[in-house]
């Protein structure tokens, strides 16, 4: 059996790509590497450090308009890895600079996280393992 591979990409469905694209551009500090209308959906995609792709999809015919709720089946949150507490603190300062609300750094025995939400209420997090 081969070793289980890492994550290649994550695609998040948003309600308004024109609202979400600039928000993620500020967060990622870059323009998307791909911005394409496929007919069924329009998507913008960013390449993060390490090669993981994060895409935003807006469907022509969405199935509902409820805000994201991690308590429903599906995605709970998307977490971005940090190398240590110092990097997590840098991201806290960056979110403050960008005017993005967050819950502050929360420590647990297994690591520390910094949670925040995108314009569709999708739960996002910066995280570092303890030690």
Phi and psi in radians as a Rosetta constraint file:
Dihedral C 1 N 2 CA 2 C 2 CIRCULARHARMONIC -1.255 0.35
Dihedral N 2 CA 2 C 2 N 3 CIRCULARHARMONIC 2.770 0.35
Dihedral C 2 N 3 CA 3 C 3 CIRCULARHARMONIC -1.134 0.35
Dihedral N 3 CA 3 C 3 N 4 CIRCULARHARMONIC 2.453 0.35
Dihedral C 3 N 4 CA 4 C 4 CIRCULARHARMONIC -1.130 0.35
Dihedral N 4 CA 4 C 4 N 5 CIRCULARHARMONIC 2.285 0.35
Dihedral C 4 N 5 CA 5 C 5 CIRCULARHARMONIC -1.370 0.35
Dihedral N 5 CA 5 C 5 N 6 CIRCULARHARMONIC 2.872 0.35
Dihedral C 5 N 6 CA 6 C 6 CIRCULARHARMONIC -1.323 0.35
Dihedral N 6 CA 6 C 6 N 7 CIRCULARHARMONIC 3.117 0.35
Dihedral C 6 N 7 CA 7 C 7 CIRCULARHARMONIC -1.398 0.35
Dihedral N 7 CA 7 C 7 N 8 CIRCULARHARMONIC 2.245 0.35
Dihedral C 7 N 8 CA 8 C 8 CIRCULARHARMONIC -1.520 0.35
Dihedral N 8 CA 8 C 8 N 9 CIRCULARHARMONIC -0.882 0.35
Dihedral C 8 N 9 CA 9 C 9 CIRCULARHARMONIC -2.672 0.35
Dihedral N 9 CA 9 C 9 N 10 CIRCULARHARMONIC 2.795 0.35
Dihedral C 9 N 10 CA 10 C 10 CIRCULARHARMONIC -2.257 0.35
Dihedral N 10 CA 10 C 10 N 11 CIRCULARHARMONIC 2.347 0.35
Dihedral C 10 N 11 CA 11 C 11 CIRCULARHARMONIC -2.069 0.35
Dihedral N 11 CA 11 C 11 N 12 CIRCULARHARMONIC 2.179 0.35
Dihedral C 11 N 12 CA 12 C 12 CIRCULARHARMONIC -1.915 0.35
Dihedral N 12 CA 12 C 12 N 13 CIRCULARHARMONIC 2.321 0.35
Dihedral C 12 N 13 CA 13 C 13 CIRCULARHARMONIC -1.518 0.35
Dihedral N 13 CA 13 C 13 N 14 CIRCULARHARMONIC 2.226 0.35
Dihedral C 13 N 14 CA 14 C 14 CIRCULARHARMONIC -2.054 0.35
Dihedral N 14 CA 14 C 14 N 15 CIRCULARHARMONIC 2.777 0.35
Dihedral C 14 N 15 CA 15 C 15 CIRCULARHARMONIC -1.483 0.35
Dihedral N 15 CA 15 C 15 N 16 CIRCULARHARMONIC -0.472 0.35
Dihedral C 15 N 16 CA 16 C 16 CIRCULARHARMONIC -2.551 0.35
Dihedral N 16 CA 16 C 16 N 17 CIRCULARHARMONIC 1.699 0.35
Dihedral C 16 N 17 CA 17 C 17 CIRCULARHARMONIC -1.086 0.35
Dihedral N 17 CA 17 C 17 N 18 CIRCULARHARMONIC -0.582 0.35
Dihedral C 17 N 18 CA 18 C 18 CIRCULARHARMONIC -1.156 0.35
Dihedral N 18 CA 18 C 18 N 19 CIRCULARHARMONIC -0.477 0.35
Dihedral C 18 N 19 CA 19 C 19 CIRCULARHARMONIC -1.460 0.35
Dihedral N 19 CA 19 C 19 N 20 CIRCULARHARMONIC -0.719 0.35
Dihedral C 19 N 20 CA 20 C 20 CIRCULARHARMONIC -1.352 0.35
Dihedral N 20 CA 20 C 20 N 21 CIRCULARHARMONIC -0.630 0.35
Dihedral C 20 N 21 CA 21 C 21 CIRCULARHARMONIC -0.943 0.35
Dihedral N 21 CA 21 C 21 N 22 CIRCULARHARMONIC -0.929 0.35
Dihedral C 21 N 22 CA 22 C 22 CIRCULARHARMONIC -1.143 0.35
Dihedral N 22 CA 22 C 22 N 23 CIRCULARHARMONIC -0.538 0.35
Dihedral C 22 N 23 CA 23 C 23 CIRCULARHARMONIC -1.107 0.35
Dihedral N 23 CA 23 C 23 N 24 CIRCULARHARMONIC -0.820 0.35
Dihedral C 23 N 24 CA 24 C 24 CIRCULARHARMONIC -1.237 0.35
Dihedral N 24 CA 24 C 24 N 25 CIRCULARHARMONIC -0.576 0.35
Dihedral C 24 N 25 CA 25 C 25 CIRCULARHARMONIC -1.032 0.35
Dihedral N 25 CA 25 C 25 N 26 CIRCULARHARMONIC -0.750 0.35
Dihedral C 25 N 26 CA 26 C 26 CIRCULARHARMONIC -1.136 0.35
Dihedral N 26 CA 26 C 26 N 27 CIRCULARHARMONIC -0.783 0.35
Dihedral C 26 N 27 CA 27 C 27 CIRCULARHARMONIC -1.091 0.35
Dihedral N 27 CA 27 C 27 N 28 CIRCULARHARMONIC -0.841 0.35
Dihedral C 27 N 28 CA 28 C 28 CIRCULARHARMONIC -1.432 0.35
Dihedral N 28 CA 28 C 28 N 29 CIRCULARHARMONIC -0.271 0.35
Dihedral C 28 N 29 CA 29 C 29 CIRCULARHARMONIC 1.189 0.35
Dihedral N 29 CA 29 C 29 N 30 CIRCULARHARMONIC 0.535 0.35
Dihedral C 29 N 30 CA 30 C 30 CIRCULARHARMONIC -2.794 0.35
Dihedral N 30 CA 30 C 30 N 31 CIRCULARHARMONIC 2.778 0.35
Dihedral C 30 N 31 CA 31 C 31 CIRCULARHARMONIC -1.417 0.35
Dihedral N 31 CA 31 C 31 N 32 CIRCULARHARMONIC 2.757 0.35
Dihedral C 31 N 32 CA 32 C 32 CIRCULARHARMONIC -1.110 0.35
Dihedral N 32 CA 32 C 32 N 33 CIRCULARHARMONIC 2.622 0.35
Dihedral C 32 N 33 CA 33 C 33 CIRCULARHARMONIC -1.486 0.35
Dihedral N 33 CA 33 C 33 N 34 CIRCULARHARMONIC -0.252 0.35
Dihedral C 33 N 34 CA 34 C 34 CIRCULARHARMONIC -2.567 0.35
Dihedral N 34 CA 34 C 34 N 35 CIRCULARHARMONIC 2.414 0.35
Dihedral C 34 N 35 CA 35 C 35 CIRCULARHARMONIC -2.506 0.35
Dihedral N 35 CA 35 C 35 N 36 CIRCULARHARMONIC 1.860 0.35
Dihedral C 35 N 36 CA 36 C 36 CIRCULARHARMONIC -2.427 0.35
Dihedral N 36 CA 36 C 36 N 37 CIRCULARHARMONIC 2.423 0.35
Dihedral C 36 N 37 CA 37 C 37 CIRCULARHARMONIC -1.745 0.35
Dihedral N 37 CA 37 C 37 N 38 CIRCULARHARMONIC 1.988 0.35
Dihedral C 37 N 38 CA 38 C 38 CIRCULARHARMONIC -1.598 0.35
Dihedral N 38 CA 38 C 38 N 39 CIRCULARHARMONIC -0.103 0.35
Dihedral C 38 N 39 CA 39 C 39 CIRCULARHARMONIC 1.790 0.35
Dihedral N 39 CA 39 C 39 N 40 CIRCULARHARMONIC -1.057 0.35
Dihedral C 39 N 40 CA 40 C 40 CIRCULARHARMONIC -1.310 0.35
Dihedral N 40 CA 40 C 40 N 41 CIRCULARHARMONIC -0.630 0.35
Dihedral C 40 N 41 CA 41 C 41 CIRCULARHARMONIC -2.600 0.35
Dihedral N 41 CA 41 C 41 N 42 CIRCULARHARMONIC 2.784 0.35
Dihedral C 41 N 42 CA 42 C 42 CIRCULARHARMONIC -1.929 0.35
Dihedral N 42 CA 42 C 42 N 43 CIRCULARHARMONIC 2.384 0.35
Dihedral C 42 N 43 CA 43 C 43 CIRCULARHARMONIC -2.404 0.35
Dihedral N 43 CA 43 C 43 N 44 CIRCULARHARMONIC 2.634 0.35
Dihedral C 43 N 44 CA 44 C 44 CIRCULARHARMONIC -2.136 0.35
Dihedral N 44 CA 44 C 44 N 45 CIRCULARHARMONIC 2.408 0.35
Dihedral C 44 N 45 CA 45 C 45 CIRCULARHARMONIC -2.300 0.35
Dihedral N 45 CA 45 C 45 N 46 CIRCULARHARMONIC 2.344 0.35
Dihedral C 45 N 46 CA 46 C 46 CIRCULARHARMONIC -1.982 0.35
Dihedral N 46 CA 46 C 46 N 47 CIRCULARHARMONIC 2.559 0.35
Dihedral C 46 N 47 CA 47 C 47 CIRCULARHARMONIC -1.821 0.35
Dihedral N 47 CA 47 C 47 N 48 CIRCULARHARMONIC 2.130 0.35
Dihedral C 47 N 48 CA 48 C 48 CIRCULARHARMONIC -1.631 0.35
Dihedral N 48 CA 48 C 48 N 49 CIRCULARHARMONIC 2.928 0.35
Dihedral C 48 N 49 CA 49 C 49 CIRCULARHARMONIC -0.897 0.35
Dihedral N 49 CA 49 C 49 N 50 CIRCULARHARMONIC 2.341 0.35
Dihedral C 49 N 50 CA 50 C 50 CIRCULARHARMONIC 1.601 0.35
Dihedral N 50 CA 50 C 50 N 51 CIRCULARHARMONIC -0.138 0.35
Dihedral C 50 N 51 CA 51 C 51 CIRCULARHARMONIC 1.659 0.35
Dihedral N 51 CA 51 C 51 N 52 CIRCULARHARMONIC -0.039 0.35
Dihedral C 51 N 52 CA 52 C 52 CIRCULARHARMONIC -1.239 0.35
Dihedral N 52 CA 52 C 52 N 53 CIRCULARHARMONIC 2.370 0.35
Dihedral C 52 N 53 CA 53 C 53 CIRCULARHARMONIC -1.735 0.35
Dihedral N 53 CA 53 C 53 N 54 CIRCULARHARMONIC 2.426 0.35
Dihedral C 53 N 54 CA 54 C 54 CIRCULARHARMONIC -2.125 0.35
Dihedral N 54 CA 54 C 54 N 55 CIRCULARHARMONIC 2.123 0.35
Dihedral C 54 N 55 CA 55 C 55 CIRCULARHARMONIC -2.040 0.35
Dihedral N 55 CA 55 C 55 N 56 CIRCULARHARMONIC 2.606 0.35
Dihedral C 55 N 56 CA 56 C 56 CIRCULARHARMONIC -1.978 0.35
Dihedral N 56 CA 56 C 56 N 57 CIRCULARHARMONIC 2.265 0.35
Dihedral C 56 N 57 CA 57 C 57 CIRCULARHARMONIC -2.026 0.35
Dihedral N 57 CA 57 C 57 N 58 CIRCULARHARMONIC 2.358 0.35
Dihedral C 57 N 58 CA 58 C 58 CIRCULARHARMONIC -2.128 0.35
Dihedral N 58 CA 58 C 58 N 59 CIRCULARHARMONIC 2.037 0.35
Dihedral C 58 N 59 CA 59 C 59 CIRCULARHARMONIC -1.479 0.35
Dihedral N 59 CA 59 C 59 N 60 CIRCULARHARMONIC 2.534 0.35
Dihedral C 59 N 60 CA 60 C 60 CIRCULARHARMONIC -1.120 0.35
Dihedral N 60 CA 60 C 60 N 61 CIRCULARHARMONIC -0.669 0.35
Dihedral C 60 N 61 CA 61 C 61 CIRCULARHARMONIC -2.159 0.35
Dihedral N 61 CA 61 C 61 N 62 CIRCULARHARMONIC 1.414 0.35
Dihedral C 61 N 62 CA 62 C 62 CIRCULARHARMONIC -1.176 0.35
Dihedral N 62 CA 62 C 62 N 63 CIRCULARHARMONIC 2.750 0.35
Dihedral C 62 N 63 CA 63 C 63 CIRCULARHARMONIC -1.824 0.35
Dihedral N 63 CA 63 C 63 N 64 CIRCULARHARMONIC 1.188 0.35
Dihedral C 63 N 64 CA 64 C 64 CIRCULARHARMONIC 2.014 0.35
Dihedral N 64 CA 64 C 64 N 65 CIRCULARHARMONIC 2.937 0.35
Dihedral C 64 N 65 CA 65 C 65 CIRCULARHARMONIC -2.344 0.35
Dihedral N 65 CA 65 C 65 N 66 CIRCULARHARMONIC 0.248 0.35
Dihedral C 65 N 66 CA 66 C 66 CIRCULARHARMONIC -1.122 0.35
Dihedral N 66 CA 66 C 66 N 67 CIRCULARHARMONIC 2.522 0.35
Dihedral C 66 N 67 CA 67 C 67 CIRCULARHARMONIC -1.158 0.35
Dihedral N 67 CA 67 C 67 N 68 CIRCULARHARMONIC 2.711 0.35
Dihedral C 67 N 68 CA 68 C 68 CIRCULARHARMONIC -0.971 0.35
Dihedral N 68 CA 68 C 68 N 69 CIRCULARHARMONIC 2.432 0.35
Dihedral C 68 N 69 CA 69 C 69 CIRCULARHARMONIC -2.494 0.35
Dihedral N 69 CA 69 C 69 N 70 CIRCULARHARMONIC 1.916 0.35
Dihedral C 69 N 70 CA 70 C 70 CIRCULARHARMONIC -1.142 0.35
Dihedral N 70 CA 70 C 70 N 71 CIRCULARHARMONIC -0.186 0.35
Dihedral C 70 N 71 CA 71 C 71 CIRCULARHARMONIC -1.434 0.35
Dihedral N 71 CA 71 C 71 N 72 CIRCULARHARMONIC -0.137 0.35
Dihedral C 71 N 72 CA 72 C 72 CIRCULARHARMONIC -1.550 0.35
Dihedral N 72 CA 72 C 72 N 73 CIRCULARHARMONIC 2.695 0.35
Dihedral C 72 N 73 CA 73 C 73 CIRCULARHARMONIC -0.998 0.35
Dihedral N 73 CA 73 C 73 N 74 CIRCULARHARMONIC 2.469 0.35
Dihedral C 73 N 74 CA 74 C 74 CIRCULARHARMONIC 2.233 0.35
Dihedral N 74 CA 74 C 74 N 75 CIRCULARHARMONIC -2.503 0.35
Dihedral C 74 N 75 CA 75 C 75 CIRCULARHARMONIC -1.195 0.35
Dihedral N 75 CA 75 C 75 N 76 CIRCULARHARMONIC 2.376 0.35
Dihedral C 75 N 76 CA 76 C 76 CIRCULARHARMONIC -1.635 0.35
Dihedral N 76 CA 76 C 76 N 77 CIRCULARHARMONIC -0.955 0.35
Dihedral C 76 N 77 CA 77 C 77 CIRCULARHARMONIC -2.865 0.35
Dihedral N 77 CA 77 C 77 N 78 CIRCULARHARMONIC 2.869 0.35
Dihedral C 77 N 78 CA 78 C 78 CIRCULARHARMONIC -1.983 0.35
Dihedral N 78 CA 78 C 78 N 79 CIRCULARHARMONIC 2.211 0.35
Dihedral C 78 N 79 CA 79 C 79 CIRCULARHARMONIC -2.021 0.35
Dihedral N 79 CA 79 C 79 N 80 CIRCULARHARMONIC 2.387 0.35
Dihedral C 79 N 80 CA 80 C 80 CIRCULARHARMONIC -1.864 0.35
Dihedral N 80 CA 80 C 80 N 81 CIRCULARHARMONIC 2.311 0.35
Dihedral C 80 N 81 CA 81 C 81 CIRCULARHARMONIC -1.374 0.35
Dihedral N 81 CA 81 C 81 N 82 CIRCULARHARMONIC 2.461 0.35
Dihedral C 81 N 82 CA 82 C 82 CIRCULARHARMONIC -2.084 0.35
Dihedral N 82 CA 82 C 82 N 83 CIRCULARHARMONIC 2.643 0.35
Dihedral C 82 N 83 CA 83 C 83 CIRCULARHARMONIC -1.332 0.35
Dihedral N 83 CA 83 C 83 N 84 CIRCULARHARMONIC -0.318 0.35
Dihedral C 83 N 84 CA 84 C 84 CIRCULARHARMONIC 3.097 0.35
Dihedral N 84 CA 84 C 84 N 85 CIRCULARHARMONIC -3.109 0.35
Dihedral C 84 N 85 CA 85 C 85 CIRCULARHARMONIC -1.041 0.35
Dihedral N 85 CA 85 C 85 N 86 CIRCULARHARMONIC -0.687 0.35
Dihedral C 85 N 86 CA 86 C 86 CIRCULARHARMONIC -1.067 0.35
Dihedral N 86 CA 86 C 86 N 87 CIRCULARHARMONIC -0.738 0.35
Dihedral C 86 N 87 CA 87 C 87 CIRCULARHARMONIC -1.170 0.35
Dihedral N 87 CA 87 C 87 N 88 CIRCULARHARMONIC -0.671 0.35
Dihedral C 87 N 88 CA 88 C 88 CIRCULARHARMONIC -1.049 0.35
Dihedral N 88 CA 88 C 88 N 89 CIRCULARHARMONIC -0.742 0.35
Dihedral C 88 N 89 CA 89 C 89 CIRCULARHARMONIC -1.136 0.35
Dihedral N 89 CA 89 C 89 N 90 CIRCULARHARMONIC -0.613 0.35
Dihedral C 89 N 90 CA 90 C 90 CIRCULARHARMONIC -1.122 0.35
Dihedral N 90 CA 90 C 90 N 91 CIRCULARHARMONIC -0.694 0.35
Dihedral C 90 N 91 CA 91 C 91 CIRCULARHARMONIC -1.198 0.35
Dihedral N 91 CA 91 C 91 N 92 CIRCULARHARMONIC -0.613 0.35
Dihedral C 91 N 92 CA 92 C 92 CIRCULARHARMONIC -1.067 0.35
Dihedral N 92 CA 92 C 92 N 93 CIRCULARHARMONIC -0.776 0.35
Dihedral C 92 N 93 CA 93 C 93 CIRCULARHARMONIC -1.113 0.35
Dihedral N 93 CA 93 C 93 N 94 CIRCULARHARMONIC -0.692 0.35
Dihedral C 93 N 94 CA 94 C 94 CIRCULARHARMONIC -1.147 0.35
Dihedral N 94 CA 94 C 94 N 95 CIRCULARHARMONIC -0.756 0.35
Dihedral C 94 N 95 CA 95 C 95 CIRCULARHARMONIC -1.071 0.35
Dihedral N 95 CA 95 C 95 N 96 CIRCULARHARMONIC -0.709 0.35
Dihedral C 95 N 96 CA 96 C 96 CIRCULARHARMONIC -1.054 0.35
Dihedral N 96 CA 96 C 96 N 97 CIRCULARHARMONIC -0.790 0.35
Dihedral C 96 N 97 CA 97 C 97 CIRCULARHARMONIC -1.054 0.35
Dihedral N 97 CA 97 C 97 N 98 CIRCULARHARMONIC -0.679 0.35
Dihedral C 97 N 98 CA 98 C 98 CIRCULARHARMONIC -1.415 0.35
Dihedral N 98 CA 98 C 98 N 99 CIRCULARHARMONIC -0.115 0.35
Dihedral C 98 N 99 CA 99 C 99 CIRCULARHARMONIC 1.301 0.35
Dihedral N 99 CA 99 C 99 N 100 CIRCULARHARMONIC 0.449 0.35
Dihedral C 99 N 100 CA 100 C 100 CIRCULARHARMONIC -1.660 0.35
Dihedral N 100 CA 100 C 100 N 101 CIRCULARHARMONIC 2.091 0.35
Dihedral C 100 N 101 CA 101 C 101 CIRCULARHARMONIC -1.128 0.35
Dihedral N 101 CA 101 C 101 N 102 CIRCULARHARMONIC 2.537 0.35
Dihedral C 101 N 102 CA 102 C 102 CIRCULARHARMONIC -2.647 0.35
Dihedral N 102 CA 102 C 102 N 103 CIRCULARHARMONIC 2.982 0.35
Dihedral C 102 N 103 CA 103 C 103 CIRCULARHARMONIC -1.657 0.35
Dihedral N 103 CA 103 C 103 N 104 CIRCULARHARMONIC 0.156 0.35
Dihedral C 103 N 104 CA 104 C 104 CIRCULARHARMONIC 1.320 0.35
Dihedral N 104 CA 104 C 104 N 105 CIRCULARHARMONIC 2.901 0.35
Dihedral C 104 N 105 CA 105 C 105 CIRCULARHARMONIC -1.303 0.35
Dihedral N 105 CA 105 C 105 N 106 CIRCULARHARMONIC 2.232 0.35
Dihedral C 105 N 106 CA 106 C 106 CIRCULARHARMONIC -2.023 0.35
Dihedral N 106 CA 106 C 106 N 107 CIRCULARHARMONIC 2.197 0.35
Dihedral C 106 N 107 CA 107 C 107 CIRCULARHARMONIC -1.702 0.35
Dihedral N 107 CA 107 C 107 N 108 CIRCULARHARMONIC 2.477 0.35
Dihedral C 107 N 108 CA 108 C 108 CIRCULARHARMONIC -2.398 0.35
Dihedral N 108 CA 108 C 108 N 109 CIRCULARHARMONIC 2.890 0.35
Dihedral C 108 N 109 CA 109 C 109 CIRCULARHARMONIC -1.002 0.35
Dihedral N 109 CA 109 C 109 N 110 CIRCULARHARMONIC -0.514 0.35
Dihedral C 109 N 110 CA 110 C 110 CIRCULARHARMONIC -1.622 0.35
Dihedral N 110 CA 110 C 110 N 111 CIRCULARHARMONIC -0.219 0.35
Dihedral C 110 N 111 CA 111 C 111 CIRCULARHARMONIC 2.854 0.35
Dihedral N 111 CA 111 C 111 N 112 CIRCULARHARMONIC -3.008 0.35
Dihedral C 111 N 112 CA 112 C 112 CIRCULARHARMONIC -2.268 0.35
Dihedral N 112 CA 112 C 112 N 113 CIRCULARHARMONIC 2.463 0.35
Dihedral C 112 N 113 CA 113 C 113 CIRCULARHARMONIC -2.325 0.35
Dihedral N 113 CA 113 C 113 N 114 CIRCULARHARMONIC 2.730 0.35
Dihedral C 113 N 114 CA 114 C 114 CIRCULARHARMONIC -2.288 0.35
Dihedral N 114 CA 114 C 114 N 115 CIRCULARHARMONIC 1.847 0.35
Dihedral C 114 N 115 CA 115 C 115 CIRCULARHARMONIC -1.711 0.35
Dihedral N 115 CA 115 C 115 N 116 CIRCULARHARMONIC 2.536 0.35
Dihedral C 115 N 116 CA 116 C 116 CIRCULARHARMONIC -2.735 0.35
Dihedral N 116 CA 116 C 116 N 117 CIRCULARHARMONIC 3.039 0.35
Dihedral C 116 N 117 CA 117 C 117 CIRCULARHARMONIC -2.321 0.35
Dihedral N 117 CA 117 C 117 N 118 CIRCULARHARMONIC 2.605 0.35
Dihedral C 117 N 118 CA 118 C 118 CIRCULARHARMONIC -1.508 0.35
Dihedral N 118 CA 118 C 118 N 119 CIRCULARHARMONIC -3.128 0.35
Dihedral C 118 N 119 CA 119 C 119 CIRCULARHARMONIC -1.052 0.35
Dihedral N 119 CA 119 C 119 N 120 CIRCULARHARMONIC -0.373 0.35
Dihedral C 119 N 120 CA 120 C 120 CIRCULARHARMONIC -1.674 0.35
Dihedral N 120 CA 120 C 120 N 121 CIRCULARHARMONIC 0.199 0.35
Dihedral C 120 N 121 CA 121 C 121 CIRCULARHARMONIC 1.303 0.35
Dihedral N 121 CA 121 C 121 N 122 CIRCULARHARMONIC 0.211 0.35
Dihedral C 121 N 122 CA 122 C 122 CIRCULARHARMONIC -1.157 0.35
Dihedral N 122 CA 122 C 122 N 123 CIRCULARHARMONIC 2.258 0.35
Dihedral C 122 N 123 CA 123 C 123 CIRCULARHARMONIC -1.342 0.35
Dihedral N 123 CA 123 C 123 N 124 CIRCULARHARMONIC 2.195 0.35
Dihedral C 123 N 124 CA 124 C 124 CIRCULARHARMONIC -2.188 0.35
Dihedral N 124 CA 124 C 124 N 125 CIRCULARHARMONIC 2.775 0.35
Dihedral C 124 N 125 CA 125 C 125 CIRCULARHARMONIC -2.712 0.35
Dihedral N 125 CA 125 C 125 N 126 CIRCULARHARMONIC 2.519 0.35
Dihedral C 125 N 126 CA 126 C 126 CIRCULARHARMONIC -1.761 0.35
Dihedral N 126 CA 126 C 126 N 127 CIRCULARHARMONIC 2.410 0.35
Dihedral C 126 N 127 CA 127 C 127 CIRCULARHARMONIC -2.525 0.35
Dihedral N 127 CA 127 C 127 N 128 CIRCULARHARMONIC 2.534 0.35
Dihedral C 127 N 128 CA 128 C 128 CIRCULARHARMONIC -2.380 0.35
Dihedral N 128 CA 128 C 128 N 129 CIRCULARHARMONIC 2.461 0.35
Dihedral C 128 N 129 CA 129 C 129 CIRCULARHARMONIC -1.247 0.35
Dihedral N 129 CA 129 C 129 N 130 CIRCULARHARMONIC 2.672 0.35
Dihedral C 129 N 130 CA 130 C 130 CIRCULARHARMONIC -1.175 0.35
Dihedral N 130 CA 130 C 130 N 131 CIRCULARHARMONIC 2.617 0.35
